[in-house]
Amino acid sequence: MATKYKIPLVLFLLGMLITIVGALFKIMHWPNSNVLLIVGTLCEAVAIITLIRIILKKSK
């Protein structure tokens, strides 16, 4: 795997993990579930935007 794809991949996997933990917190009615869900989703969004930028930069 190219090294330029590692950062978005790790960021996306971290965001997925945080989102899953946030969903567990939400189901169990534990505090701070909304914060975890928001942070996880934003982390995934940043990873996708970074990956799109890398792909578009490569195609030029």
Long-range contacts (C-beta under 8 A, 24 or more apart in sequence): 4-54, 5-51, 5-54, 7-50, 8-47, 8-48, 8-50, 8-51, 8-54, 9-47, 11-43, 11-44, 11-46, 11-47, 11-50, 12-43, 12-44, 12-47, 12-48, 12-51, 14-43, 15-40, 15-41, 15-42, 15-43, 15-44, 15-45, 15-46, 15-47, 16-40, 16-44, 18-43, 19-44
